[in-house]
Amino acid sequence: MSGMRVHIVTLFPEMLEGTLQASVIGRAVRNGVLEVRLHQLREFATDRHAVVDDAQYGGGPGMVMKPEPIFATVESIRENLRLEGKDAGRVVLLSPQGRLFNDRAARELAGQSVLILVCGHYEGVDERVVEHLADDEISIGDYVLTGGELPALVLLDAVARYVPGVLGSVDSARRDSFAEDMEGLLQGPVYTRPAEFRGWRVPDVLMSGDHERITAWRRERALARTRERRPDLLQ
């Protein structure tokens, strides 16, 4: 059975379907390492017009997502998990007001057997969802998108790389930028064949076969790149 199950609560499942069939995520799903289920929020709306939003109390622009459909969807997911004898899952709300997503958060969430991702929309979700349903609220950056579907894909992709069996090698994720084995630094330059291209040669040290020198060179270049591009990481 899958190493991790992810439920995504969304108004626009069509935004996710193609991506979930492609590349590393698609292969992990096909191999049974990862299981992803999409849930259309409108199916749990409480009125016959499938309304999931309303004007906000106190006035102001934009519509707010109603609590009833979100609670009903998540509770339905959790009831099915209970009947299957599975963990109730960690509910993560994707929103600009959440804690900033990073590699540490990805590793933390990868330790969960079940994730329930709720995609926010419009002016946001009713605060009662934040206070009484969500276990976590996560933002993928200091900007605002039209909905939580793209952030959900970003989070899923980053988390899945730490799920055993998703990548071909467990070292791949550990040696990437920000990873624990990289001490939070950016990854340095990487090269492949040909050894010379348009007069530009691969650094001799990488072809020397001296692993100690190569490790030292990579560490030096990672520090230099981080100092140049993301000095905040060195603090």
N, C-alpha and C positions, 0 to 999 in steps of 0.2 A: 504494500500500500504506500501512498505518498508520504514523503518525509515531512511535508508541510501542506496544510490546506489553507487557502486564502479565499475569503468571501468578500466580494466588492459590491457595495450598495450604491446604485447609480441611477440617474435619470436618463443616461445615454450609454447603454451597453454597447451600442454600435461603435462608439469611439474606442473601445477596448478590444473588441473581438479579433480584429486583424493582427494587432500587435501580440496578443497572447498565443497566436499560432506560429509566430516567426522566431527565428534566431535561437538564442540560448534558452529563453523562457519556453518557447514552443517545444523545443527538444526535451526539456525537463518535464513538461506536461505529458508529452507522448511516452516518455520513459517511466512515468508514474512516480517520479521523484517529487513533483509539485502538482497540486490539484487546485485549480482556480474556478470558482463558481461566481457567476454574475447574477445580481438580483435587481430587477426593475422596481424602483421605489413606487411608481404609480400603481402597481398591483396591490399595494397595501394602503392606498388612500381610503379615507373613510366616507367619501361621498361619491355619487354616481358619475360625476364629471372628472374624477381622478385628480382633484386639485391637491397640490402638495405645498403650496405657498400662499401667503397672505400678507396684507399690509402690516407694517410694524406699529406696535403701540407707541404712543408719544409722537407719532408723525415722523416724516423723513422720507428720502427717496429710496426706491428699490423695494423688493419684496423679500420676505423672510421665509425660510423653509419651516413648515409646520412640524411640531414634535410627534404627532400621532403616527404618521406613516413611517418615520424613522424608527421609533420605538417598536412598532409592530413588526417591521422587517427584521430588525436585530433579534427581537424576542422569538420570532419564528425560526430564525437560523439557529439560535441557541437551543431551542426546544428540540430541533432535529438532531443537533449535536448530542444532546443529552440522551435521546433515544438510541443513538448509535454508540453510546458509551464513550464519547469523546470529550475532550476539554472544552469548556464553555467559550474559549477564545478571548483574545485581547481586542477590544474595540478601539480603533484608531480613527479619529476625525481629521480629515485633511482640511486645513484652514490657514489663512495668513496669520492668524493670531496664535498659532501653536509654537511649540519649541522648535528650534531650527534643526532640521534633519542633517545628520552627518554620518561618517563612517562608524563612529561609536554606537549611534542609535541603530544603524543597520545591523551591526553585530548583535546588539541587544535583542532586537526583534527577531533575528534569525533563530534565537533560542526558543521561540514560541512554536507550538505544534499547530495552532490555529490563529489566524489573524482575520479580523473583520474590519474592512476598510470602508469608511463612510465618506462619500464624495459630497462636499458642500457645494452650494450654488447661490446665485443671486446676491442679496446683501448679507447672506450668512444663514446660519441655522439658529433656531430658537435656543436660548441659553440653557434651557432645561435639559437639552441633549448633552451639552457640554458638562453640566454639573452632575447629572444623574445617570448617564448612559455611557459616555465615552470614558475609557480608561486612560486615553492619551490623546493629545491634540498636537498635530505635527504640521509644520510649514516647510516647504522645500527651498524657500528663499525669500528675500526681502522685496517681494513684488507681488502683484495680484493677478491671478488668472481668472478666466470666466467660470471655471468650475474645478472640482477636485479630481477629475478623471486623469488628466496628465500627471498631477502629483502622485496619484495612486500608482500609475505605471512606473514612475521614477522610483518610488519607494519599493515597489515589488521587485523591480530589476536589481536594485542595490542590495536588498535583503536576500534575494534568492541566491546571489553569488556566494553567500556564506552558508547556504544549506548544502550539507554533504551530498555529493552526486550530481549537483547542477553543473559545475564546471569540470572540465577534464582533469584538472590538477588542483589540489587544495592550495598549492603555493601561489596560484594565479592571483587570487584575491588578496593574499597576505602581502604581496610585493607591489601592489598598486599604490597610487597616490593616496595619502591620508591613512593608509592601513597601519595596524599596530606594529608589524614587522618593519615598516618604514619610519617608525617613530613619529608618525603624523606628517612627514615631509612629502613634498611633491616627488613623483618619480622622475628620475633623470632621463637623459636621451637614450633611445634604443635604436638599433640598426639591424639590418638583415642583408642578404645578398642582393646585388653584387657588391663586392668589396670596394669597387670604385664606380661612381656614376657621374657622368659629365664633369669629371675632374675632381669630384668631391670624394675623399677617401674615408672609410671607416677608421676611427682611431686605432692606432697600432696596438694599444694595450688590450683591446677587446679580442684581438686575434692572437695574442701572445700565449694563451693557454695557462697563464699564471693567475690562478683563481684568487690568490691573496691580493695581487695588484688590481685585478678586475673589481673585486669587492671594494677596495679602497677608492678606486676611481669612481665607481657608481655612487658611493657615499658622498664623495666630494662634489660630484656634479648635481646630486640631489639637493645638497645644502646650498649650492650656488644658485640653482634654479628657484628654490624656495625663497632664498634671500632676495632675489630679483623680482619675483612675481607675487609672492605671498609672505612678505616679512612678518605679518601678523601671526603666522603659524609658528614662528621661531620664539615667540613670546610665551 
